[in-house]
Amino acid sequence: MKHKHLITFGLVMVVAWVVGTFLFIYFWPHLVTNHFKRAIVDQGFGDGPIPINTLYSEPQKLFGDPLHTSLPPGSSNLMTVGVNHDTLLTVGWLDLSKGPRVLQVPNFSGRYYSVQFTDPFDVDFAYVGTRTTGTQAGDYLIAGPGWQGSVPQGMAQISSPSDSVLVIGRVFVASDNDLPTAYALTKQIQIVPLTVRESSQ
């Protein structure tokens, strides 16, 4: 058949495009999330690696001048590149394989804030914050897919599809003068073990 080799080449290219597109769609979100995990767990943002199951709040100096604040060698630049200048960040990586964790948030008194929960495939499966739960103080139990315990009274449960969870919190900063207040609130967003929360009651 005339031009048979062109038809074969075209079919190969179509198959390669389909397979490549599938692999990109499937693996790219996972690669992005792994980039965040490496930045948090291995590099940190100036104070060394951030321990699993803890949150790290963006320093006021870094928020105030991200482009001219020098970080120690080996630190991640995720908080200095492509970030906005009206929300203060707090980030962490959770491992729920040994049991649930509790997110504690203070009373934000009407101030905008959000805490985003993302699985390893870059799917945002839950939010806590102004638009979803309000700005009052609260405790939220974050449980992995294998947990079958009971939720303590007064807590709302967030069910994670994975034992690995990326947490990104954002707190609105109205002005430079408002930064210390926003930072103090951000530091009060905490992740604690369920046992610690129960013993404090």
WOHU-V490143 format. One record per residue. N is the residue number from 1. RES is the residue in one small letter. PHI is phi in radians with two decimals (* if undefined). NEAR is the number of other C-alpha atoms within 12 Angstrom. D_FIRST is the distance of its C-alpha to the first C-alpha in whole Angstrom. Layout:
BEGIN
N_RES_PHI_NEAR_D_FIRST, N_RES_PHI_NEAR_D_FIRST
END
This chain:
BEGIN
1_m_*_7_0, 2_k_-1.14_7_4, 3_h_1.11_9_6, 4_k_-1.06_10_5, 5_h_-1.13_11_9, 6_l_-1.21_12_10, 7_i_-1.13_13_10, 8_t_-1.07_14_11, 9_f_-1.07_13_14, 10_g_-1.11_14_15, 11_l_-1.12_14_15, 12_v_-1.08_15_17, 13_m_-1.13_15_19, 14_v_-1.12_14_20, 15_v_-1.08_14_21, 16_a_-1.10_15_23, 17_w_-1.14_14_25, 18_v_-1.12_14_26, 19_v_-1.13_14_27, 20_g_-1.08_16_29, 21_t_-1.11_15_31, 22_f_-1.07_13_32, 23_l_-1.12_15_34, 24_f_-1.11_16_35, 25_i_-1.09_16_37, 26_y_-1.34_17_38, 27_f_-1.68_17_39, 28_w_-1.03_19_40, 29_p_-1.01_20_43, 30_h_-1.13_22_45, 31_l_-1.14_19_44, 32_v_-1.10_23_46, 33_t_-1.12_28_49, 34_n_-1.10_24_49, 35_h_-1.10_24_50, 36_f_-1.12_33_53, 37_k_-1.06_36_54, 38_r_-1.09_27_54, 39_a_-1.09_29_56, 40_i_-1.41_40_58, 41_v_-1.40_29_59, 42_d_-1.72_23_58, 43_q_-1.89_24_59, 44_g_1.37_34_61, 45_f_-2.21_37_63, 46_g_2.18_28_65, 47_d_-2.00_23_68, 48_g_1.56_20_65, 49_p_-0.98_25_63, 50_i_-1.68_29_64, 51_p_-1.04_23_65, 52_i_-0.99_29_63, 53_n_1.18_33_64, 54_t_-2.32_31_66, 55_l_-1.94_35_65, 56_y_-2.09_36_66, 57_s_-1.62_36_67, 58_e_-1.04_41_66, 59_p_-1.08_28_69, 60_q_-1.06_28_71, 61_k_-1.13_22_70, 62_l_-1.16_28_67, 63_f_-1.15_34_66, 64_g_-1.18_27_69, 65_d_-2.60_20_67, 66_p_-1.14_24_64, 67_l_-1.41_18_62, 68_h_-2.09_13_66, 69_t_-1.69_19_67, 70_s_-1.42_19_66, 71_l_-1.94_24_65, 72_p_-1.04_15_65, 73_p_-0.98_13_62, 74_g_1.60_18_60, 75_s_-1.32_23_60, 76_s_-1.35_27_58, 77_n_-1.81_28_57, 78_l_-1.09_29_56, 79_m_-1.57_37_59, 80_t_-2.04_27_59, 81_v_-2.07_16_56, 82_g_1.30_10_55, 83_v_-1.68_20_58, 84_n_-1.50_19_60, 85_h_-2.10_26_63, 86_d_-2.32_20_65, 87_t_-2.33_33_64, 88_l_-1.49_44_65, 89_l_-1.73_39_63, 90_t_-2.39_41_64, 91_v_-2.35_43_61, 92_g_-2.99_40_61, 93_w_-2.17_39_59, 94_l_-1.80_40_60, 95_d_-2.11_31_60, 96_l_-1.68_32_61, 97_s_-1.16_21_60, 98_k_-1.79_20_64, 99_g_2.32_25_65, 100_p_-1.22_38_65, 101_r_-2.14_41_66, 102_v_-2.07_36_68, 103_l_-1.53_40_67, 104_q_-1.93_33_71, 105_v_-2.16_35_71, 106_p_-1.43_28_74, 107_n_-1.37_24_75, 108_f_-1.59_28_74, 109_s_0.88_18_76, 110_g_1.58_17_73, 111_r_-1.23_26_71, 112_y_-1.23_29_68, 113_y_-2.70_39_66, 114_s_-2.64_31_63, 115_v_-2.19_41_62, 116_q_-1.79_33_58, 117_f_-2.01_37_57, 118_t_-2.22_36_53, 119_d_-1.49_34_51, 120_p_-1.09_31_49, 121_f_-1.80_26_46, 122_d_1.14_29_48, 123_v_-1.75_24_49, 124_d_-1.38_23_52, 125_f_-1.71_22_54, 126_a_-2.84_31_57, 127_y_-2.36_29_60, 128_v_-2.08_37_63, 129_g_2.77_35_65, 130_t_-0.96_27_67, 131_r_-1.45_17_64, 132_t_-2.03_15_63, 133_t_-2.13_24_67, 134_g_1.62_22_69, 135_t_-1.93_23_71, 136_q_-1.32_21_74, 137_a_-1.14_26_74, 138_g_-2.96_27_72, 139_d_-2.13_34_71, 140_y_-2.26_36_68, 141_l_-1.46_37_67, 142_i_-1.84_47_63, 143_a_-2.06_36_62, 144_g_-1.36_27_59, 145_p_-1.15_22_57, 146_g_-1.70_17_59, 147_w_-1.39_23_62, 148_q_-2.26_12_64, 149_g_-1.38_16_68, 150_s_-1.78_14_70, 151_v_-1.46_24_70, 152_p_-1.02_20_73, 153_q_-1.06_14_75, 154_g_1.58_16_75, 155_m_-1.87_23_71, 156_a_-1.82_22_68, 157_q_-1.64_28_65, 158_i_-2.00_31_62, 159_s_-1.63_31_59, 160_s_-1.64_34_56, 161_p_-1.32_25_53, 162_s_-2.47_28_53, 163_d_-1.38_27_56, 164_s_-1.82_35_55, 165_v_-2.43_42_56, 166_l_-1.55_44_56, 167_v_-2.01_44_59, 168_i_-2.25_41_59, 169_g_-1.85_40_62, 170_r_-2.37_38_63, 171_v_-2.20_43_67, 172_f_-1.17_34_67, 173_v_-2.05_28_69, 174_a_-1.35_19_71, 175_s_-2.87_17_72, 176_d_-1.06_20_74, 177_n_-1.20_12_77, 178_d_-1.48_20_75, 179_l_-1.01_27_73, 180_p_-1.04_23_76, 181_t_-1.17_22_76, 182_a_-1.10_36_72, 183_y_-1.14_35_72, 184_a_-1.08_25_75, 185_l_-1.18_34_73, 186_t_-1.06_38_70, 187_k_-1.14_28_72, 188_q_-1.48_27_73, 189_i_-1.36_40_70, 190_q_-2.33_35_70, 191_i_-2.00_37_68, 192_v_-2.31_30_70, 193_p_-1.14_28_70, 194_l_-1.03_30_71, 195_t_-1.12_18_74, 196_v_-1.14_16_75, 197_r_-1.11_25_75, 198_e_-1.19_18_77, 199_s_-1.26_10_80, 200_s_-1.48_9_80, 201_q_-1.39_11_81
END
